[in-house]
Amino acid sequence: MSQMLPDNIREIMIHNAFESQEGIEKDHAPVVKLYSQYGKAIWLLSELDPKNNIAYGLCDLGNENPEISYVSLTHLESIKHARLKVPMIEMDTKFEGQFPLSVYAAAAKKSRRITDKNEDLTPFLNTSNQ
């Protein structure tokens, strides 16, 4: 079980994954933002396969090439600071996904990084896959 995500966040992500698996065409908003304390990596995640602890969303490893992909939460939880032995990946508790994931992806493609600033996102509202 993921220690990184609270149960209520996991439940929403699992529900979103279920909708996708059932063929419900929905462009979910990201449910959680994870980030690297000591780097540039950011993940905006909207779905979760609880069996394998694999999440789906917008992934930016800080290499100016954000992409929609899958990520293992188990792996992210295992990443620790080499000297301090503290978790490197944290959840942004203030993040609220206000737009569909496709809007974040379009803005990230243009700016070559994930952004959650409204002024960067709103131009893509009419072009998203809602």
C-alpha positions in Angstrom: 0.0 0.0 0.0 1.2 3.4 -0.9 2.4 5.5 2.0 3.0 8.5 -0.2 -0.7 9.0 -1.0 -3.6 9.3 1.5 -6.4 6.9 1.1 -8.9 9.5 -0.2 -6.5 10.4 -3.0 -5.9 6.8 -3.8 -9.7 6.1 -4.0 -10.2 9.0 -6.5 -7.3 7.8 -8.7 -8.6 4.2 -8.6 -12.1 5.3 -9.5 -10.6 7.3 -12.5 -8.7 4.2 -13.6 -11.8 2.1 -13.4 -13.7 4.6 -15.6 -10.9 4.5 -18.2 -10.8 0.7 -18.1 -14.6 0.6 -18.7 -14.1 2.7 -21.8 -15.6 5.9 -20.4 -13.9 8.6 -22.4 -13.0 11.1 -19.8 -10.1 13.5 -19.6 -9.6 13.5 -15.8 -8.0 16.3 -13.9 -4.8 15.4 -12.1 -5.6 14.3 -8.5 -2.2 14.7 -7.1 1.1 16.5 -7.7 4.3 14.8 -6.7 7.7 16.4 -6.9 11.3 15.8 -6.1 12.6 17.9 -3.2 16.1 18.0 -4.5 15.5 18.0 -8.3 13.3 19.2 -11.0 11.0 16.1 -11.4 7.2 16.6 -11.2 4.4 14.2 -11.7 0.7 15.2 -12.1 -1.2 11.9 -11.6 -4.9 11.1 -12.3 -5.3 7.3 -12.3 -4.0 4.4 -10.2 -3.9 0.6 -10.7 -4.0 -0.5 -7.1 -2.9 -4.1 -7.9 0.5 -3.0 -9.3 0.7 0.5 -7.6 1.2 2.0 -11.1 -0.1 5.6 -11.6 -0.9 7.3 -14.9 -0.4 11.0 -15.6 1.9 13.7 -16.8 5.5 13.0 -15.9 8.4 15.5 -16.1 11.8 14.3 -15.1 13.3 17.7 -15.5 14.8 17.0 -18.9 12.5 19.5 -20.8 10.5 16.6 -22.3 7.3 16.1 -20.2 5.1 13.3 -21.3 1.9 11.4 -20.5 3.1 8.1 -19.1 2.9 5.5 -16.2 5.0 5.6 -13.1 5.5 3.1 -10.3 4.6 4.6 -6.9 6.5 1.9 -5.2 9.6 3.0 -7.1 9.0 6.7 -6.3 8.6 5.8 -2.6 11.9 3.9 -2.6 13.9 6.9 -3.7 15.8 8.3 -0.7 18.4 11.0 -0.3 21.8 9.3 -0.4 23.2 10.9 2.7 20.1 11.9 4.7 18.1 8.8 3.9 14.9 10.8 3.7 12.3 10.4 0.9 13.1 12.4 -2.2 9.6 12.5 -3.6 6.8 14.4 -1.8 3.2 15.2 -2.4 2.2 18.8 -2.9 -0.6 19.1 -0.4 -1.8 22.4 -1.7 -2.2 21.3 -5.3 -5.7 21.1 -6.8 -6.1 19.9 -10.4 -8.5 22.4 -11.9 -8.2 21.5 -15.6 -8.2 18.2 -17.6 -4.9 16.4 -17.8 -4.7 17.2 -21.5 -4.6 21.0 -20.7 -1.6 20.5 -18.4 0.0 18.3 -21.1 -0.5 20.9 -23.8 0.9 23.7 -21.6 3.9 21.5 -20.6 4.6 20.6 -24.2 4.8 24.3 -25.1 6.8 25.4 -22.0 8.9 22.2 -21.9 8.0 21.8 -18.2 5.0 21.1 -16.1 3.2 24.2 -15.0 0.2 24.7 -12.8 -0.1 28.5 -13.3 -3.5 29.5 -14.6 -2.1 32.0 -17.1 -0.1 29.1 -18.7 -3.0 26.7 -18.7 -6.1 28.7 -19.7 -5.0 29.2 -23.4 -5.3 25.4 -23.8 -8.8 25.0 -22.4 -10.5 25.1 -25.8 -8.0 22.8 -27.5 -8.1 20.0 -24.8 -9.7 16.6 -25.3 -12.6 17.2 -23.0 
